Amino acid sequence: MDHRRQSGAAERAAWDTYFAVTTSLIPALGAELARRDAAVNPRLGAVVLRIRRYETMWGEHGPMLASAGSSALRLYRHGEWSDLAALLAAIAERLYLLSLRGPPPCQGPGGR
């Protein structure tokens, strides 16, 4: 696969994952407490699997997203809903940037 085609695939994968996080997973966090686990569990699992599947396409940002996905699973298991929501928002932001034109430049310590 040539670089341009691979870059386009990486952008599409980032967009599709961003879309899943923002339109399905994050809204599921607002579900009624009794239904939240049933709503979040499969969606979170699908997003983390997608991140792991495509992480190599996202350069240096892929391993960071995979690590964030593992952290999201831990937060979910411990019922840390507000921290999970904040982490998912950060993941979504990075995926959005990746979907625009490939990996965004690193900003160094304290940057995103």
N, C-alpha and C positions, 0 to 999 in steps of 0.2 A: 504494500500500500504506500503510495507516495505521501510526502509530508503534508501537502495541502488536503488530501482526502482524509488522512489520519487526524489532522487538526480539526477538520469539520466533524468527524465522528466524535472526537473528544468534546467539542462544543455541544453537539446534540446530546451526548450522554450526560453532560453537566446540566443542560437545560431540563432534560427529562427527570433527572434526580431532583433538581431544584423544584420543579413543578410538583413532584410527589410530596416533597417536604412541606411546601407552602400551601398546597390545596387539599391535602389529605391528612398528613401526619400532624402538623401543628394544630389544625382545627380539631382533630380527635382529642387533643389534650383538654379541650374545653367541654368534652362530653360529661354528662352526669357521672358522678363518682362511681356509681354502681356499674356503669357501662364502660368506664374509661379503659380498664385493662383490656377488655375484649376489643375495643376500638384501636388502641395504641399498639398493642403487641404485634399483630401481623404487619401493620404499616411500618413500624420501626424496623422490624426484621427485614422487610423488603428493601427499605432504604439502605440499611447497613450492607446487605448483600450486594446491592447495586453499586455502592461506593467501593466495596472490595473488588468487585468485578472489573470496574473501570479505573481503579486508582493508578495503574501504570500509564494510562493515557494522559494523566493530568500532571505529569512531571513531578517536581518536588512537592506539589500541593497534594498529590494523591496519598502519600503516607500520612500526612497531617490529617486529611479527611478520614482516613481509615482509623487512625488513633481516636479522632473525635467521635467516630461511630462507635468504637468500643466503649468510650467514656459514656456515650449516650445510653448504651445498653446497661452499664453499671448504674447510672442514675435512675433509669427505669426500674431496675430490680429493687432499688432501695426506696422507691417512691418519692424521689426528689423531683417533683413535678416542675417547680419554678426554675430550678437549675437546668432541668432537661429542656424546658422551653427556651431558655436563654442560649443554650448550646445549639439547639436546632436552628435558632435564628442566625447564629454565627455560621453554621454549616451552610445554611441557605444563602447567606450573603456571599460566601466564597464560591459556591456553585454558580451563582448568578454571574459573578465576575469571570469565572472560567468559561461560562457559556457565551460570553461576549466575543472574545477573541483569543481564546486559549489562556494559558497560565498568566495571572497578573504578576507583576514584578514583586519580589520580596521587599518589605519595607524595613527590615532590620528589627532589633529589639523594640518591643512595645507596639510595633506595627501589626497589621493584620495580614 
